[in-house]
Amino acid sequence: MNLELLIRGALVADGTGAPLCPADVGVAAGRVVLFPRDPAVAQERGAARVIEAEGLVVTPGFIDVHTHSDAVTLLGERGRQLAAAPVRMGVTTEICGNCGSSLFPALPGRVPALRRSSRAGFGGDIPIFQEYGAFVEAHRQAPRSNHLTSLVGHGTLRAGVMGYEDRPATARELETMCALLDEALAAGAAGLSTGLIYTPGTYGDTAEVVALARVAARYGRPYVTHLRDEMSRVEEALEEAVEIARASGAALHVSHHKTAGRHGWGRTERTLPRIAALREQGLDITCDVYPYTEGSTSLSAMFPPWANDGGTEALLERLRDRAERERMRRAIAEGVPGWENTVGNGGWDRISVAGATGHPEVEGRTIAELGGDPFDAAAELLLAEQGEVTIISHSMREDDVVRVLASEFAMIGSDGVPKPGRPHPRLAGAFPRVLGRYSRDQALFPLETAVHKMTGMAAERFGLDGRGVVRDGAHADLVLLDPSTVADGATYTDPLLPPTGLTAVVVAGEVAVEDGTLTARRPGRILAL
């Protein structure tokens, strides 16, 4: 057997949570070959390259279960630096299509409106594909450093069939949505996602989502949900998700579980025991979490759902209307039944601008710091940027984040938003931050457990066979790290700084990152289930 690569002298964290063990890790034809520790093995096996790794740990490549990297490698040079951030922190597989937003599917007549309204979420002039196969083919034509697979977004399904109207779907429209979802899952999409705080997903009721989740259940794919509320009504929103899972038969995965805003702080003390009890009762439920107390989304999500009825262009038209603007101001001040009111739960002083391409001088500043009335400042910025403004919300408490991280059913997802400006540092730092800050420095869990949350647990949840583990015959997606120094480097002022302590990242058997620098290799591909 001729090896392309041999990592010699390291300990192995195999992704299952088992204790570290000594082994030499070889790569042959893109697959892992494990050897008992043997100083002569490199010469005997004819390894083309040997990495001496005494004192280091080999892990499976990290699997980021929650990203928004759907379009970044399709944006050419503009997206290249942003696309590099995940793989530089050890992420060899990304799962996109989260929060109800994917780049497919859509009926032909709905594609132009979807493209216009999706700019705010993905940045730039992005493609929208009528079917999953076209999405896959576009990515095959755009070389990438790591692998990608996508969920099917409920919001995209809805807009792709019935537009951005705030109304129930007709029986025929729901039938069409189910048919499009069925086609995408049959072609290899990873599951169904919802973003029930975002328009147009928020316009869909529980019964609509149950019908779609039944389609996912037939394929054994999970229902992945950004809950309808993560603040004051988070427990009620969790129960809706449970109802959908039970009625549909789909496995349930709760995205970036948090209890945010002053009315939500501390509620993980109730949501986490509830999830644990549901698991004991036999419900297949898991969650993911990112290791920060700040979230990130579009500025338009700070406005009430009815303001977005009709899509981005309709929102901008309303913001130009003084009466409509006053109506929005009152809605934020007084609340709207059933709406997660982020500003009402925190305040404009806790919302900072992450990305505003035409106004880089405001990036990093809170809305309250922009001058004048904060609501008007937010409205004018949205108008000036044609709705394309990303924000960071300082909305969570550290004890809640720690409780979710420590839960046995929680895996890691960055929720990275790869857009220009000052994106949330989780895009470049989430995984090494868990390893350094929480596993090593705070001893929240051992290294083996941290690695399991990033690899084997994620692969099992999303059906990524042969990934997330270091064993004979597994896909050769690997990370070589120094457990004593691994740490995140990204900050809110410099959000793309690479981590420290990662010696190499191997994707499909090829070294894609070495000492923090991308190599010329682009071995990543689209993974169809």
Secondary structure, DSSP 8 states (H G I E B T S, - for coil): ---SEEEES-EE--SSS---EE-EEEEETTEEEEE---TTHHHHHT-S-EEE-TT-EEEE-EEESSB--TTGGGSTHHHHHHHHHHHHTTEEEEEE--TT--S----GGGHHHHHHHHHHHH-SS----SSHHHHHHHHHTS--SSEEEE-EEHHHHHHHHHTT-SS---HHHHHHHHHHHHHHHHTT---EEEETTSTTGGGS-HHHHHHHHHHHHHTT--EEEE-S-SSTTHHHHHHHHHHHHHHH---EEETT----STTTTTTHHHHHHHHHHHHHTT--EEEEE-S-SEEEEEGGGGS-GGGGTT-HHHHHHHHHSHHHHHHHHHHHHH--TT---HHHHH-GGGEEEEE-TT-GGGTTSBGGGGSS-HHHHHHHHHHHTTT--EEEEE---HHHHHHHHHSTTEEE---B---SSS--THHHHHHHHIIIIIIIIS-SS-HHHHHHHHTHHHHHHHT-TT-S--STTSB--EEEE-TTT-B----SSSTT---BSEEEEEETTEEEEETTEE-S-----B---
